Amino acid sequence: MRKFNTYSRVLILALCAIFALSMSVLTPEVEAASESPITETKKTEANTYINDDEAVDAIALARAIAMDEAKLEAESIIEELQIEEIKETQAETVAQTQPEVYEEPTQSSTSSSSTNQSVGSSYVSGSTSTGYLLDIDNPDPNYTSYAIHLSDYDRDLAERIVMGEAGNTGYTGMALVAQCLRDTFVMGGYSDIATVISKHGYYGSTSIKPSQTCKDVVNYIFDQGGAAVQHRTLVFYASNYCSSSWHESQEFVCQYGYVRFFDFW
């Protein structure tokens, strides 16, 4: 309501100015009336004022009417500004709540339950994905992706770290990072996402609000047991920022943009 407060202050100042102006214009007439008695001729011509007291009362009444009219006009303007402000606020709210437009994955993923196992305190359902987002040169026919039931806290943290690590790489780039996170979670038998982040060198910011695309990616990888590639991925690095002989000593899986993904031998 900052805009409304600004307009209100302007209108209040305007009212004060009107009041001051009315005092400066009308008061001298009162003083003149009190210094010079109204003659019989003026009484006859005007046929309005009987004495100076009535003249003062008339001027005061005129001033009060002027102030009331100014006040009503100001209140009308304020009401219009309030309506305009409400409309602008509603428009901004609608714009902020519109979902982001994103590209759906070109291949669908279906899974069938095969085994069940416990990873930490989280329930993991073994599943085999029949569709992948990227074709790679060395797919692993024995690779199995897993659907993991995340707590609300772990889901929020997973979305935030994926957003922080790959938020500008689109659906597929974020899916590769999310698969790394999920595959590492399963490999290490971890019970929470925070441990994966701290032990495996995820440095992306978790303060960025996840986009709808990012949330859909986490749903695809963790809830549906989907996978970006048919191969376990555990580590990655951005080759445009640095070189890493350690990463390159691991099993190369794929590259997406400048980001290279690996599995352990």
N, C-alpha and C positions, 0 to 999 in steps of 0.2 A: 504493500500500500504506500510505497514511497512517493509514487507519482501523485496520489490523492492528497497526501500530507502537504506536498509542495503547493498544489493548487489551493488547498485550504488556507495556507498561510498567505498566499497572494490575495485571496478573497477577503480575508480578515483585514489585511493592510488596506485593501480598497475600501472596505467599510469604514475603517478609521479615517481614511482620507475624506470620504464623503461626510462623515460627521464633523471633521475639522473644517471642511469647506462650508458646511451649513452654518457652523458657529461663526465663521469669519464673515459670511455674507449677510446672515440674518440678524446677528447681534447688533451691528451698527444701527440697523433700522429701529431696533428696540431702544437703543440709547438716544437716537434722534427723537423718537416719539416721546421719551420721558423728559427731554430737555425743552422741547417746543410743544406747548399745549395745542391740541387740535382745535382749530378755529371753527366758528359756527358755519362758515362757508364750506369747509371741507366736510363737516358733518352732513351738510345738506347734499353736497355733490356725491359723496360716497354712500351716504345713507347706510353705513355699515358699522362704524365704530362710534360708540358713545363717549368713551373716554380712553385715556392712555392705557389703563389696565386691560381693557378689552383688546386693544391693539397688540399688547404684549401677549395676551392669551392666544390671539389669532396667529401671531408669528410662531409661537411655541407649537401650536397645533399643526401648522404647515410643516414645521421642521420635523415633528413626530411622524406625520404622514409620509414625508420624504424618506425618513429613516426606515419606516416599516416597509415601504415599497422597495428600497434598496436591499433590505434584509430578505424579503420574499424572493427577489430576483437572485440574490446570492445563494439562498437555499435551493432554488430551482437549478442553478448551475452546478452546485455541489451534488445534487441528486443525479443529474445527468453524468457527472464525472464518476460517481459511484457505480452507476449502471455500466458505463464504458469499462471501468476497471474490472468489474465482475466478468464481463464478456471476454476481456483480454486474458484474465486468469484462467477461465474455462478453456479458452483456445490453447493456452500453453499447456494445460493439464492433459488435454486430448493429444497434443503433439508428442508429449513426453511418454504417454502410455501406448503409443502406436508401436507394434512389434517391428523389429528391424527386418528388412527384406534380406533373405539369404538364399543361397543355392543349395537345393537338396542334393544329397549324394546320388551319383548317377547309377550306382548299383545298390540293390537292397540286400539286407542281411537277414537270414532266417536261422534260427538255432533250434536244436533239439537236445533235450536233456540226456546226458550220457552217464555222468558220474556226479556225485556230490561229495564235497570235502569241506573241512573247516579251516579257514585261514585266519589265525588269531581269533578275534571275537566276531568277525564278519562271516556271513554265510556266502559261500561261493558255489555257484552252479556251473558245472562243467558243460561246455557247449562247443559245437563245431560250426564255424561260420562258413557259409557257402557263397558269400559275395564279398568282394574287397574293393576298396576305393582306388587302389593303384596296382598295376601289374609290375612285378619285379623279375629280375633275371634268375634269382635263386629262391623260388618259393619253397617253403618247407611243408611237405604233404602231411607231416605228423604234428604240425602246429595246431594247438587248440586254444581258442580264446574263451574267456570266462566272463560270465555276468556276475557282478558283485553288488550286493545290496548295501548301499552306503547310508550312514546316519546323516541327518540333516547337516551336522557340522562338517563331516567329511565331504559331503557333496558340495557344500559352499566352498570349502578349501580347494577341492579338486577343480571346480570351475574357475576359481580365482587364479590358481597357479597355471592352468592351461591358458587362460586369458593373458596372464603376465608373460608367459614364455612365447606364445604364438598367436596372440590376438590379431595381428595384422597379416596372417598368412592364409586366411580363409578357412573354409570347412575342412578341407583335406589336411592342411598344415596343422590345424589344431587337433584333428583326429589322430595324426601320427604321434604328437606329444602326449595326448591322452592315452593312447595305446602303450606308449613307453611307461607312463605312470601306472597303468593297470597291470602290465606284464611284470613290472618290478615289484608291485604290491604282492602279486601271486608268487613270484619266484622267492622272495624273501620271507613269505609267510607273515607279513606285517598285519597289525591289527588296526592301523589308522594311517591316513594319508600324510599327516604331519611328520611321521617317522620316515616315510619314503622321501619327502622333500628334504629333510635335514640330513639324512644319511647318504643321499645320492646326488647332492650338489645342484638342486634346482634353485636358480637365483632370480627367477622372474618375480616381479612385484605381485603381491596379493592384495594391494589396495585399489586395484582397478575393478570397477563394477563389471561383472561378466555380461557379455552381450547375449541375446537370445540364441544366436548361432552357437556360441560357446556352450550354452546350457544344453542345446540339442546334441552337440558333439559328446558331452559327458553322458547324456542319456543313451546315445548310440553305443558308446564303448563300454560303459559300466552296467547300465540297466539291461540293454539288449544283448550284450556280449559280442558286439560287432568288432571289426578290426579294419584298420586302414590297409594293411598288407598281410599276406599269408606268411608271416615269419615273426618270431618273437623279437621285439625290440626293447632294449634296456637303457641305452645311453645315446646321446646326440650332442652335436655342437654346431655352432654357426661358423662356417668356414670363411665368411666374409669379415668376421671380427678377429679370428685367430686361427692358428694351426695347432693341431694336437696329435703328436706322434702316438700318444697312448690310445686315443680313440681309433686312430688308423691301424693300430695293431690288433684291434678286435675284428669280429666278423662283420663286414660291410653288408648292410641290408638294402638301403636305398638313399637317394638324395631328393629333397623337395625344395626347390629354390636354392638357397645357400646352406640349408640345414642338412647335415649328414647323420644318418641313423645306423646304429650298430647293435649287434647281439654279442654276448660273450662266447668265446670259443668253449 
